[in-house]
């Protein structure tokens, strides 16, 4: 069931991780899924734990368009209240659970590394001029989207994503 | 004791909210404070609940300098691990506790309103030119600082604060 949940997660995103869909994908009864994960949060948490999330993976030119698409997808996912709840649960659990803390640190590092690969390629092709470090770029792009969806509990307009992209350097066509 | 904790919080910030300081301020023994709040998180949470936090209050010109100071102070507070933990606990508790959710929504709204007052005054004086809404400005300024201190678990350089301020419009001297 866990493998099925991860496949669903990579294919369709966190919104697809329900007991029903996971049971269906794994070819077992729904009751079996409920028995393994009595709390809905835990199912998604376990699924995300070992999954290689597709976010910010494999950049393609033009990088600005690609980054916009990645941030749009992240925002769409976090706008689903269950996903925002899961992100908060994960961050909160990391305070006292070393395994979750390790997993979260790894995922934060992965985002920074992928953003580094993407911005480097944009700088190399002349599409982007920037002196901002990848860790700052990650905070400037991802931070406002996480804050909007979890703390302000609102949606992310494409307009805001454009402003975030504007803020990380000078883009050329 | 709660009143003492809130006075401390407003005067010295969340870092000052320890059992010892609160007991001292209230003129009671430390054991009494521990008896009321067996969990350290809860003491800070209660103290923050009713406090009128000074952050982003009473803007003064030049607004950019003032905003930088406010964001620096917010970052300094969140860099204290207990404060970041409290912020995450508060956000997580809001998922299932309507009273905390209400309190948190109010504090998010207060920040937006205060940022609106500050940016309006900067626009009126000709210091700032911007078309970005206050709710987006709040997400672009506060989001990266919260993300850096809670998720990336790093510190906020003044340099990053300057980049965030650059991102919300065009500043003039």
HADDOCK unambig.tbl for C-alpha pairs under 7 A between the chains (distance, minus, plus):
assign (segid A and resid 85 and name CA) (segid B and resid 95 and name CA) 6.87 0.50 0.50
assign (segid A and resid 88 and name CA) (segid B and resid 92 and name CA) 5.74 0.50 0.50
assign (segid A and resid 89 and name CA) (segid B and resid 92 and name CA) 6.28 0.50 0.50
assign (segid A and resid 92 and name CA) (segid B and resid 88 and name CA) 5.73 0.50 0.50
assign (segid A and resid 92 and name CA) (segid B and resid 89 and name CA) 6.28 0.50 0.50
assign (segid A and resid 92 and name CA) (segid B and resid 92 and name CA) 6.69 0.50 0.50
assign (segid A and resid 95 and name CA) (segid B and resid 85 and name CA) 6.87 0.50 0.50
assign (segid A and resid 108 and name CA) (segid B and resid 152 and name CA) 6.28 0.50 0.50
assign (segid A and resid 139 and name CA) (segid B and resid 144 and name CA) 4.79 0.50 0.50
assign (segid A and resid 139 and name CA) (segid B and resid 147 and name CA) 6.19 0.50 0.50
assign (segid A and resid 139 and name CA) (segid B and resid 148 and name CA) 6.06 0.50 0.50
assign (segid A and resid 140 and name CA) (segid B and resid 144 and name CA) 5.25 0.50 0.50
assign (segid A and resid 143 and name CA) (segid B and resid 143 and name CA) 4.56 0.50 0.50
assign (segid A and resid 143 and name CA) (segid B and resid 144 and name CA) 4.19 0.50 0.50
assign (segid A and resid 143 and name CA) (segid B and resid 147 and name CA) 4.95 0.50 0.50
assign (segid A and resid 144 and name CA) (segid B and resid 139 and name CA) 4.80 0.50 0.50
assign (segid A and resid 144 and name CA) (segid B and resid 140 and name CA) 5.26 0.50 0.50
assign (segid A and resid 144 and name CA) (segid B and resid 143 and name CA) 4.20 0.50 0.50
assign (segid A and resid 144 and name CA) (segid B and resid 144 and name CA) 5.93 0.50 0.50
assign (segid A and resid 147 and name CA) (segid B and resid 139 and name CA) 6.20 0.50 0.50
assign (segid A and resid 147 and name CA) (segid B and resid 143 and name CA) 4.96 0.50 0.50
assign (segid A and resid 148 and name CA) (segid B and resid 139 and name CA) 6.06 0.50 0.50
assign (segid A and resid 151 and name CA) (segid B and resid 108 and name CA) 7.00 0.50 0.50
assign (segid A and resid 152 and name CA) (segid B and resid 108 and name CA) 6.28 0.50 0.50
assign (segid A and resid 160 and name CA) (segid B and resid 136 and name CA) 7.00 0.50 0.50
assign (segid A and resid 167 and name CA) (segid B and resid 167 and name CA) 5.02 0.50 0.50
